[in-house]
């Protein structure tokens, strides 16, 4: 058996289901639990792997924890001063 991931437009889903039903068991639909819990799982995974590759290659720089904390503190102070009533 060959396994494939397919995407179906919502408008076409009913017709596709009818086609599967008419296939006399030659097509089986198996729900992917990752997509049940998070419908953007595969897109998120792809972006995460790309980010990892970019960091490894030096295309994207990592900052250390101290610099991150300093930048977040400045950002928070800016937000407070901007939106404090």
Secondary structure, DSSP 8 states (H G I E B T S, - for coil): ---------GGGHHHHHHHHHTTTTS------HHHHH-TTHHHHHHHHHHHHHHHHHTSS----HHHHHHHHHHHHHHHHHHH--
